[in-house]
Amino acid sequence: MNIHKLISEIFTTQQVTDSQGKKHTLSSNIDFQEGRFIAEIIRENQFKNTIEIGCAMGISSLFICEALGNQHEKHHTIIDPMQTTDWSGIGIENLKRSGVDFYELIEQPSEIALPRLLAEGKKYDFGFIDGWHTFDHTLLDFFYLNSLLKVGGVIVIDDVSFKGIKKAVRYMLTYPCYEMLGTVSLPTPGGMKSFLYNRFIPGFFSVLSAVLPVKMRPKIFDASVLDPVLTKKLNCSMIALRKIAEDDRRWDWYESF
């Protein structure tokens, strides 16, 4: 079965199959719009060497491998320490069912696997972060992928709506060697409460912070209040960051986030 057909079947039935033929309800996956977002980035840039942290049922892996298409010497690296134990090998089984043979599975925590890949001199065009959803783990994954990524490469981070991940992304965006490439929007919530918050609250705090001395603002207001434009941009489910230069920050570099 080709990859496109398998993706369509999975989203239609909302089921996946493990290596023993047992059916499971689709869960913990990126949605179709997010998959297309990832695939379009890979296709448009003709990336060949990709890596993802977190595979689960393999939906992101399928979109990535389909996007690699007919590229010569293509290779996809998957880091998922729980693929066999917690996910019954479903992600890898989906790749096998679709005839993908250019992948490598590393069943180790990313904090162990990524330093090893760096020590081996590996380089990647594209990285996808969808692992442990805490601030420190997300930032650690980005820290190593930054060193593993070629200039011109792209890192996509999933589940930006999680508070820890959103905070980590705010820090990533202070790196002078990265730019925001694009996002996948969250569904727009309805109701008067949402309307009032989105229209009036950010503006109110922006005006209030503007009248305060500059040095006092970070002590009183969260970064999301001080930069409402970026806060609105980060109201998304997924974000893509492009590496535009080598990371040459000074040893004592710091930017508020």
N, C-alpha and C positions, 0 to 999 in steps of 0.2 A: 504494500500500500504506500502511495507517495505521501509526502509530508502534508501537503495542502489538503488532501482528502482526509487524512487522519485528524488534522486540526478541526476540520468541518464536522466530522463525525463526533468528536469529543464535545464540542460546544452544542451540537444538536441534541445529543443524548444526555449530556451532563454526567457521563460516566467514563471511567478509565478501567483498564484491565492490567492486573499484575502478571508476573511471569508464570503463575500457576493457573491462569485463566479466570481468576476470581474478579468479579466486577466491584468497583468502588465508586462512590459518589464523588464527583469532581469537587475539590476544595483547595484552599490555600494556593490559588493560582492567579496569575495576571489575567485580565480580561482581554477580549478580542481587540479592542481599541489600543490597549497598551502593547499588545503583541505586534500590531501593525506599526506602531510608533517605533519600536525597537527595530523591526525588520526594515523599515524605510531608511533609517539611519545607516544600517549596515550596507544595504544595496546602493544607496546614493554615493557612499564613500568607497565602495568596492573593498570593504574590509575583508581580510582573509584569516586573521588570527584573533580569536575571541575567547573570553573567559567570563564565567558567571559564578557568583557565590550564592548558593541556595538553588536547589533544583526541584525538590518536592515531587510533584506529579509530572514534571517535565514540560509544561506548556511553554515556558519561556525558552527552554532548550529547543523545542520544535520550531518556534518562530525564528530563533537565531540561526539554526542549521538550515532552515529553508532559505533564509535570506543570503546565506553564504553561497547558495546556488552552485553555479558551474565554475566558481573560482578555483584556480589551480593551487595546490599545496595549502588548501584550507584546513583549519584545525580548530576545534572547540574544546576548551578545558572547563570541566565542571567540578566545583568544590562543594561537596555536600556530605558531612560526616554522618548523617542520619538516613541516607538514601536507602540502605538495605534494612536497617533496624526499624525506623519509624515510617518509612514510605513504601515498604515492601518491594523496592526496586522498580516502582511504577514509572518513574521518570526515564530510567534507562531502557525499560521495556518498550516504552513509546518510541524511543529512538531506534531500537532494533526493529520494531514493527514497520517503521517507515524506511528502513534500509540505510540508515545513517551509520557510517563506519569510520568517521573522521573525528571522533570525540575521545576524550580521556576523562575518566572519573577519578577524583581524588577524595577518598572518604576519610578526610581529616578536618578538624576545625580550621577555619580560615587563618586564625592567628598562628597556626603551625605550618600550614601549606603555603601561604603567601610568602613568608620569609625564605622558605626553601626555593620557591620558584625564582625569587629575586637573586638568591645566591647562585642559582644555575644560569643566570644571565638571560632569562626569558623576557620577551617583549611582546606586547599585545596592541592590537588596533582598537579594540573595544572591550569594555568591562561592564558587567551588570551586577549591581549590589542588591541582593534580596535575601540576606542572611538573618542573623540574630538582630532583632529590631530594637536594640538599645543604642543610646547615644555613643557610648564608648566603642562598641563593636562596629557600628557603622563607620565611625571616624577611623578606626583601626583599619578596616577594609579599604577605605579610601586612601589612607596614608600609604599603604603598600601598593595599591593599584596605581597611584600617582607615579611611583618609581618604575612600575612595570609598563606603563603606558607610553607609547610613542607620541611625539609631538604631532598634533593633528588628529589624534585619537579621541574617542568619546567614552565617557563613563555615564551610565544611566543608573539612577537610584530610585528604587520603588518605595511605595508607601510613605511618601513625604508628609502625609497627613498625620502620621504618628509624631507626637511631640518631640521625642528624642531624636528621630531622624530629621525632622524639620530643623531642629536646633543645629544638628551636625551639618546640614546643607547650608545653613546661614554662614557657618564657619568656612566651609569649602569655597563659598562664593567670595570670600575675602582673598583667596589665593590670586596673586596677580597673573598667574599663568593659565587661568581658566576663565571661560566665558559661558554664560547660559545659552544653550543651543535651542532648547524648547521644552515644553511641558505637556502633560496630559491633564486636562481639567477634571476636577471633581464634579459630580452632579450638583447643580445649584439647589441648595435647600430653600424651601418656601416659608411662608409665614411672616407675620408682622415683626417678630423678634429678629429674624434674619435680616429683614429689610432695614430695620432701624440700626442694627449693628453695622451692616455693610455701608450704609449711606452716611450715618451721622457720628457714630462712636469714633472711628479712626480720625475723622476730620476734627472732632472736638479735642482729642488728645494731641493732635499735631499742632493746633493753635495754642493749646495750653503749654506744650513743651517749648514752643518757639519764643515765648516771652521770658523763659528762664535763662539764666546764664549757661553758656555752653558746658562748662565743667560740671554743673549740677545735674544736667539732663540724664546722663547714664546712671547716676545714683538713685534717681527717682523713677525713671521709666524704663521698661523693658525695651530691647532692641526692636521688637515688633511694632511698638508705638512710635519710636523715633524714626523708623523707616517704613511708613505705611505702604509705599509703592512696592517695595520688595515683599512685604508681608502678603499683599494681594497676589503677587506672582507665585508665591509659594503655597497658595491655596490650591494645591494640585495633588494628584495621586502619584505622579512620576515626573522626574526631571532629567534632562540630559545636559552634561557639561562637557565642553570641548577644551582640550589642552592646546593652548595656542603658542606656548613657548616652553623651554626647559625651566624647571623649578630652580631658580637661583636666588631664593630669599636669603638674607643675612642670617647669621646664627642667632641673633636676638630679635628677629622680625616678629611683629605682632600687630594685628588689626582688631579693633573691637567688633564684636558680632552679637 
